[in-house]
Amino acid sequence: MKQKGSIEEKTIYSEVLGEDIQLLAYLPPSYTPLLRYSVLIAQDGDDYFKLGRIARTTEKLSDDNEIEEFIIIGIPYKSVQDRRKKYHPEGEQNEEYIRFLINELVPYIEAEYSTLELSNARGLIGDSLGATVSLMSALSYPRTFGKVILQSPFVNEKVLNEVKSFQNPTLLSIYHIAGVGETAVETTNGEVKNFIEPNRKLNQELSNRTFNYYYEEFDGNHTWKYWQPDIPNALKWMFPR
């Protein structure tokens, strides 16, 4: 299937982070400033376009009338070390990165493109640590980001405590998957961690509250081999026509 929408490469300067941030902006085939669109912001943006094939998947589902058309903003990471600094809950730039998303990226998107300026029209998606920072951002700013897609998030006590103390679960829609084979995942700092058990704890915490919530365990490990085939299901659940 040939992609019909367009992908633009953009660069914005972040005052919060003190650096240039590269962006990939996918506009659907129908894009016109006369209409307003939902937005999905993807951490690990380059991976979601190349490995996840998210743009082509979106177009096929839209052509089949299964999902709405929406804008995708991908944020590629500069290096594994830089990714950890920004995405990890204890990363040196984690708080600044979340402030960048809310205070700089969202206003930039709204100025540059025709979007629906509503929390339930703004989503975040990520895999592993990218999923973690997406969840933490939505928990911090649920009136800005109302949708979160989590593919095999890294979960620690800080993440679980944020979920437990969150006051407004009805504001968030959360899609969450994890693999039963994610028992020995090598992390970016060289440690090997069990991902599936902490994800089950996260599932329990989210299920106990009034989130609009979907959870599924897939028969696989911590790789794009399993995340990519899940993207259609995630988008259909989160952005139904």
Order of alpha helices (4+ residues) and beta strands (2+ residues): beta-beta-beta-alpha-alpha-beta-alpha-alpha-alpha-beta-alpha-beta-alpha-beta-beta-beta-alpha-beta-alpha
